[in-house]
Amino acid sequence: MPPSLSSQPDLPASDQPVILGFDPGRRKCGLAVIGVDRTLRYHEVVEAESAIATIQHLRQQFPISLLVMGDQTTAKEWKQRLSHELTEPLRIIMVDERHSSLQARDRYWQMYPAKGLTSLIPQSFRTISRPIDDIVAILLIERYLGRLVDEG
């Protein structure tokens, strides 16, 4: 598997369809895999140059039904690149990415609560010690699923 900035242990793969969240960037990209039951199966931040290889690896490991990605910064270039470079086509859905980084900071502290003296520091003053692009990818999937529920 390509080197990454932050790696999380994978849950066992299942036959249940999953959604791949992708937060594209110039230097690094966030990836997340969530089941239709909303179970988080994988999340990681990877270097941009290894994103496609990582996506190919995830497709071998999980039954990915579609890719949900943010619609800002480098989204158009990445969508075109994914369409050309993935060995098998994958349905790509663009999701509004506005304010996702701020929301990801809050989610980070929910997922990894501060410990010790750090917990006494107000959340807005704490620094996060790693990139949170993977958490943005989680939020993009949640936004997509939320949109489905609102339309249904």
C-alpha positions as a Markdown table, in Angstrom:
| # | Residue | x | y | z |
|---|---|---|---|---|
| 1 | Met | 0.0 | 0.0 | 0.0 |
| 2 | Pro | 1.3 | 3.5 | -0.8 |
| 3 | Pro | 2.9 | 5.5 | 2.1 |
| 4 | Ser | 0.5 | 7.7 | 4.0 |
| 5 | Leu | 0.5 | 10.6 | 6.4 |
| 6 | Ser | -2.0 | 9.0 | 8.8 |
| 7 | Ser | -3.1 | 5.4 | 8.8 |
| 8 | Gln | -6.1 | 3.8 | 10.5 |
| 9 | Pro | -6.6 | 0.1 | 11.0 |
| 10 | Asp | -9.2 | -1.3 | 8.5 |
| 11 | Leu | -12.3 | -3.1 | 9.7 |
| 12 | Pro | -12.8 | -6.5 | 8.0 |
| 13 | Ala | -14.2 | -6.1 | 4.5 |
| 14 | Ser | -17.8 | -7.2 | 4.0 |
| 15 | Asp | -20.1 | -7.7 | 1.0 |
| 16 | Gln | -22.1 | -4.7 | 2.0 |
| 17 | Pro | -21.8 | -1.8 | -0.5 |
| 18 | Val | -19.7 | 1.1 | 0.7 |
| 19 | Ile | -19.2 | 4.7 | -0.3 |
| 20 | Leu | -15.7 | 6.1 | -0.8 |
| 21 | Gly | -15.3 | 9.7 | 0.3 |
| 22 | Phe | -12.5 | 11.7 | -1.3 |
| 23 | Asp | -11.3 | 15.1 | -0.3 |
| 24 | Pro | -8.9 | 16.1 | -3.1 |
| 25 | Gly | -6.0 | 18.4 | -2.7 |
| 26 | Arg | -2.8 | 19.5 | -4.4 |
| 27 | Arg | -0.4 | 17.9 | -1.9 |
| 28 | Lys | -2.6 | 15.5 | 0.1 |
| 29 | Cys | -6.0 | 13.9 | -0.1 |
| 30 | Gly | -8.4 | 12.5 | 2.4 |
| 31 | Leu | -10.0 | 9.2 | 1.9 |
| 32 | Ala | -12.8 | 7.5 | 3.9 |
| 33 | Val | -14.9 | 4.4 | 3.4 |
| 34 | Ile | -18.3 | 4.2 | 5.0 |
| 35 | Gly | -20.9 | 1.4 | 4.7 |
| 36 | Val | -24.5 | 2.1 | 3.8 |
| 37 | Asp | -25.2 | 1.3 | 7.5 |
| 38 | Arg | -23.0 | 4.4 | 8.2 |
| 39 | Thr | -20.2 | 2.3 | 9.8 |
| 40 | Leu | -16.8 | 3.9 | 9.3 |
| 41 | Arg | -14.6 | 1.2 | 7.7 |
| 42 | Tyr | -11.5 | 3.1 | 6.8 |
| 43 | His | -10.0 | 6.6 | 6.8 |
| 44 | Glu | -6.6 | 7.9 | 5.9 |
| 45 | Val | -4.7 | 11.0 | 4.6 |
| 46 | Val | -2.4 | 10.2 | 1.6 |
| 47 | Glu | 0.0 | 12.1 | -0.5 |
| 48 | Ala | -1.8 | 13.3 | -3.7 |
| 49 | Glu | 0.5 | 11.4 | -6.0 |
| 50 | Ser | -0.5 | 8.1 | -4.3 |
| 51 | Ala | -4.2 | 8.8 | -4.1 |
| 52 | Ile | -5.2 | 6.9 | -7.2 |
| 53 | Ala | -3.1 | 3.8 | -6.3 |
| 54 | Thr | -4.7 | 3.9 | -2.8 |
| 55 | Ile | -8.2 | 4.2 | -4.3 |
| 56 | Gln | -7.4 | 1.1 | -6.6 |
| 57 | His | -6.3 | -0.8 | -3.4 |
| 58 | Leu | -9.4 | 0.2 | -1.6 |
| 59 | Arg | -11.6 | -1.0 | -4.5 |
| 60 | Gln | -9.9 | -4.4 | -4.2 |
| 61 | Gln | -10.6 | -4.5 | -0.4 |
| 62 | Phe | -14.2 | -3.1 | -0.3 |
| 63 | Pro | -17.2 | -3.3 | -2.6 |
| 64 | Ile | -17.2 | 0.5 | -3.4 |
| 65 | Ser | -20.5 | 1.5 | -5.1 |
| 66 | Leu | -19.6 | 5.2 | -5.7 |
| 67 | Leu | -17.1 | 7.9 | -4.9 |
| 68 | Val | -18.3 | 11.1 | -3.2 |
| 69 | Met | -15.9 | 14.1 | -3.5 |
| 70 | Gly | -15.8 | 17.7 | -2.6 |
| 71 | Asp | -16.5 | 20.3 | -5.2 |
| 72 | Gln | -13.9 | 23.0 | -4.3 |
| 73 | Thr | -10.2 | 23.7 | -5.0 |
| 74 | Thr | -8.9 | 20.9 | -7.4 |
| 75 | Ala | -12.1 | 19.0 | -7.8 |
| 76 | Lys | -12.5 | 19.4 | -11.6 |
| 77 | Glu | -9.0 | 18.3 | -12.3 |
| 78 | Trp | -9.3 | 15.3 | -9.9 |
| 79 | Lys | -12.6 | 14.2 | -11.3 |
| 80 | Gln | -11.1 | 14.2 | -14.8 |
| 81 | Arg | -8.0 | 12.4 | -13.6 |
| 82 | Leu | -10.1 | 9.7 | -11.8 |
| 83 | Ser | -12.2 | 9.1 | -14.9 |
| 84 | His | -9.1 | 8.6 | -17.0 |
| 85 | Glu | -6.7 | 6.7 | -14.5 |
| 86 | Leu | -9.0 | 4.3 | -12.7 |
| 87 | Thr | -8.8 | 0.9 | -14.2 |
| 88 | Glu | -12.6 | 0.4 | -13.8 |
| 89 | Pro | -15.0 | 3.3 | -14.1 |
| 90 | Leu | -16.5 | 4.5 | -10.8 |
| 91 | Arg | -19.6 | 6.7 | -10.4 |
| 92 | Ile | -18.5 | 10.1 | -9.0 |
| 93 | Ile | -20.8 | 12.4 | -7.1 |
| 94 | Met | -19.8 | 16.0 | -6.3 |
| 95 | Val | -20.8 | 17.3 | -2.9 |
| 96 | Asp | -20.8 | 20.9 | -1.5 |
| 97 | Glu | -17.5 | 21.1 | 0.4 |
| 98 | Arg | -18.0 | 24.6 | 2.0 |
| 99 | His | -17.2 | 24.9 | 5.7 |
| 100 | Ser | -16.1 | 21.2 | 5.8 |
| 101 | Ser | -12.7 | 22.0 | 7.2 |
| 102 | Leu | -14.2 | 23.8 | 10.2 |
| 103 | Gln | -16.7 | 21.0 | 10.7 |
| 104 | Ala | -13.8 | 18.5 | 10.5 |
| 105 | Arg | -12.0 | 20.2 | 13.4 |
| 106 | Asp | -15.0 | 19.8 | 15.6 |
| 107 | Arg | -15.4 | 16.1 | 14.5 |
| 108 | Tyr | -11.7 | 15.5 | 15.2 |
| 109 | Trp | -12.2 | 16.4 | 18.9 |
| 110 | Gln | -15.3 | 14.1 | 19.0 |
| 111 | Met | -13.4 | 11.2 | 17.5 |
| 112 | Tyr | -10.2 | 11.9 | 19.5 |
| 113 | Pro | -11.1 | 13.7 | 22.8 |
| 114 | Ala | -8.4 | 15.8 | 24.4 |
| 115 | Lys | -6.7 | 14.2 | 27.3 |
| 116 | Gly | -5.0 | 15.5 | 30.4 |
| 117 | Leu | -4.3 | 19.3 | 30.6 |
| 118 | Thr | -5.2 | 19.7 | 26.9 |
| 119 | Ser | -8.9 | 19.0 | 27.8 |
| 120 | Leu | -8.8 | 22.3 | 29.9 |
| 121 | Ile | -7.9 | 24.4 | 26.8 |
| 122 | Pro | -10.9 | 25.6 | 24.9 |
| 123 | Gln | -11.4 | 23.6 | 21.7 |
| 124 | Ser | -10.9 | 26.6 | 19.4 |
| 125 | Phe | -7.4 | 27.2 | 20.9 |
| 126 | Arg | -6.2 | 23.6 | 20.6 |
| 127 | Thr | -4.0 | 22.5 | 17.7 |
| 128 | Ile | -4.5 | 19.4 | 15.8 |
| 129 | Ser | -1.3 | 17.4 | 15.3 |
| 130 | Arg | -2.2 | 15.8 | 12.0 |
| 131 | Pro | -4.0 | 16.6 | 8.7 |
| 132 | Ile | -7.7 | 16.1 | 8.9 |
| 133 | Asp | -8.5 | 15.6 | 5.2 |
| 134 | Asp | -9.7 | 12.1 | 6.0 |
| 135 | Ile | -12.3 | 13.5 | 8.4 |
| 136 | Val | -13.4 | 15.9 | 5.7 |
| 137 | Ala | -13.9 | 12.9 | 3.5 |
| 138 | Ile | -16.1 | 11.3 | 6.2 |
| 139 | Leu | -18.2 | 14.5 | 6.3 |
| 140 | Leu | -18.6 | 14.6 | 2.5 |
| 141 | Ile | -20.1 | 11.1 | 2.6 |
| 142 | Glu | -22.4 | 12.1 | 5.5 |
| 143 | Arg | -23.5 | 15.2 | 3.5 |
| 144 | Tyr | -24.3 | 13.0 | 0.5 |
| 145 | Leu | -26.3 | 10.5 | 2.7 |
| 146 | Gly | -28.1 | 13.4 | 4.4 |
| 147 | Arg | -29.0 | 14.8 | 1.0 |
| 148 | Leu | -30.5 | 11.4 | 0.0 |
| 149 | Val | -32.6 | 11.3 | 3.2 |
| 150 | Asp | -33.8 | 14.9 | 2.6 |
| 151 | Glu | -34.8 | 14.1 | -1.0 |
| 152 | Gly | -36.4 | 10.8 | -0.1 |
